């Protein structure tokens, strides 16, 4: 996943270098940008339990809302539906769980030529784990996770009020793993999220 990150950063850098004020008036106080995106989740799968825990990578739907306080500063709320993941130990399936990971970020959007809007963002993720079924109930995970989220992306105008969006996020998600009431260690999902979609400006 390093190549997509390098590509997005390169695009953002080129856009900033070509800085201009074209279409800056389109993003003013009160502007709402609504996006629908397809997101590929690539988990880091790090754990201290010694069990070699991992969840499967997958592509999932997402919708997000960016509210602009002015033409450069916006807050983005990222939402999806609970996602079912398979949990494995050293490559062997041991159960499943669902996670709901809403994320809120504060972004800075750069003014560039041709209305292209690269941005950087940072914020917080809350993940709720549910429908946990690990080893038939013999093992469990902590239900709540809070962690930072970082992002870089760009909105490219396609037509009046319609944008192509490419976004890359690093989200820090972890949970404690226990069995028989004894904590075994911490499992870090810490996914890299690459998304592509369309945005509508209101």
C-alpha positions in Angstrom: 0.0 0.0 0.0 3.0 2.3 0.0 2.7 3.1 -3.7 -0.9 4.6 -3.4 0.3 6.7 -0.5 3.3 8.1 -2.5 1.0 8.7 -5.5 -1.6 10.7 -3.5 1.1 12.7 -1.7 2.7 13.5 -5.0 -0.6 14.7 -6.5 -1.2 16.8 -3.5 2.3 18.3 -3.6 2.0 19.1 -7.3 -1.4 20.8 -6.7 0.0 22.9 -3.9 2.9 23.9 -6.1 0.5 25.1 -8.7 -1.3 27.2 -6.1 -4.0 29.5 -7.4 -7.3 31.0 -6.3 -9.5 29.4 -9.0 -12.8 28.3 -7.7 -11.9 29.2 -4.1 -15.3 31.0 -3.9 -17.1 27.7 -4.4 -15.9 26.6 -0.9 -17.1 29.2 1.6 -18.5 29.1 5.1 -21.4 26.7 5.3 -20.4 24.7 2.2 -21.3 21.0 2.6 -19.5 18.3 0.6 -21.1 14.9 0.6 -19.1 12.0 -0.7 -19.9 8.3 -1.4 -16.7 6.2 -1.6 -15.5 2.6 -2.0 -12.8 1.9 0.7 -10.2 -0.9 0.7 -9.3 -1.8 4.3 -5.7 -3.2 4.6 -5.1 -4.2 8.3 -1.7 -4.0 9.9 -2.6 -7.1 12.1 -0.2 -6.7 15.0 -0.8 -8.4 18.3 1.0 -9.2 21.6 -1.0 -12.3 22.4 1.4 -14.7 20.6 -1.6 -16.1 18.7 -0.8 -14.5 15.3 -4.2 -12.8 15.1 -5.4 -11.2 11.9 -8.6 -10.0 10.3 -9.3 -10.2 6.6 -8.8 -7.3 4.2 -11.9 -6.2 2.4 -13.6 -3.4 0.4 -16.5 -1.7 2.0 -18.9 1.3 1.3 -18.6 4.6 3.0 -20.3 7.9 3.1 -18.9 11.1 4.6 -19.9 14.7 5.2 -17.4 17.6 5.1 -18.6 20.9 6.5 -16.5 24.0 5.6 -16.0 26.7 8.3 -14.3 28.7 5.5 -12.8 27.9 2.2 -9.8 26.1 3.8 -10.9 24.6 7.1 -13.4 21.8 7.2 -14.6 19.0 9.6 -15.3 15.6 8.1 -17.5 12.9 9.6 -16.9 9.4 8.0 -19.6 6.8 8.4 -20.3 3.2 7.3 -22.4 0.3 8.4 -21.1 -2.4 10.8 -18.6 -4.5 8.9 -18.2 -8.3 9.5 -14.6 -9.5 9.6 -13.2 -13.0 9.9 -10.6 -13.4 12.7 -7.8 -15.9 12.2 -4.9 -17.3 14.3 -1.8 -18.2 12.4 -3.9 -18.4 9.2 -6.7 -20.6 10.7 -10.1 -19.1 11.1 -11.2 -18.9 14.8 -14.3 -16.8 14.6 -15.7 -13.5 13.5 -16.8 -10.0 14.7 -18.4 -6.8 13.5 -16.9 -3.4 13.9 -18.4 0.1 13.4 -15.7 2.7 13.0 -17.0 6.3 12.7 -14.2 8.8 12.3 -14.1 12.6 12.7 -11.3 14.7 11.3 -10.4 18.3 11.0 -9.0 19.2 7.6 -7.0 21.9 5.8 -7.9 22.3 2.1 -5.4 24.0 -0.2 -6.5 26.5 -2.9 -4.9 25.4 -6.2 -5.4 25.9 -9.9 -8.4 24.5 -11.8 -10.4 24.1 -8.6 -8.5 21.1 -7.4 -8.6 20.8 -3.6 -5.9 18.7 -2.0 -6.2 18.4 1.8 -4.6 17.1 5.0 -6.6 15.9 8.0 -6.2 14.6 11.5 -8.8 13.5 14.1 -10.2 10.7 16.1 -11.7 7.3 15.5 -14.1 5.4 17.7 -14.6 1.7 16.9 -17.4 -0.4 18.4 -16.9 -4.2 18.2 -20.0 -6.3 18.3 -21.3 -9.8 17.4 -18.0 -11.2 18.7 -17.8 -15.0 18.3 -14.2 -16.2 18.9 -13.5 -19.9 19.6 -17.1 -20.5 20.3 -17.2 -17.9 23.1 -14.0 -19.2 24.7 -12.2 -15.9 23.9 -13.4 -12.3 23.8 -12.3 -8.8 22.9 -12.8 -5.4 24.5 -15.8 -3.7 22.8 -14.6 -0.1 22.5 -11.5 1.5 20.9 -10.4 5.1 20.6 -7.5 6.2 18.5 -6.1 8.9 16.2 -6.7 9.1 12.5 -4.6 10.8 9.8 -5.5 11.4 6.2 -4.4 12.9 2.9 -6.6 13.3 -0.1 -7.7 15.4 -3.1 -11.0 16.5 -4.6 -10.9 17.0 -8.4 -13.8 18.9 -10.1 -15.6 16.8 -12.8 -18.6 19.1 -13.4 -20.5 21.9 -11.6 -20.7 20.8 -7.9 -19.4 17.2 -8.8 -15.9 16.0 -7.6 -13.8 12.9 -7.9 -12.3 12.1 -4.5 -9.2 10.0 -3.7 -8.4 9.6 0.0 -5.9 7.7 2.1 -6.3 7.3 5.9 -4.3 5.7 8.6 -6.6 4.8 11.5 -5.3 3.4 14.8 -7.7 0.7 16.2 -6.8 -1.8 18.9 -8.6 -4.1 21.3 -7.6 -6.2 24.3 -8.0 -10.0 23.9 -9.0 -12.2 26.8 -9.8 -15.9 27.5 -11.4 -17.3 30.6 -11.3 -13.8 32.2 -7.5 -13.6 31.7 -6.1 -10.9 29.4 -3.9 -12.4 26.7 -2.6 -9.2 25.1 -3.6 -6.5 22.6 -4.6 -6.9 19.0 -3.9 -3.9 16.8 -5.9 -3.6 13.6 -4.4 -0.2 12.6 -5.7 -0.3 9.0 -4.7 1.7 6.0 -7.8 2.8 4.2 -7.6 3.7 0.5 -10.8 5.2 -0.9 -12.1 6.4 -4.2 -15.5 8.0 -4.8 -17.6 11.0 -5.9 -18.5 14.1 -4.0 -21.4 16.6 -4.3 -21.0 20.2 -3.1 -24.0 21.9 -1.6 
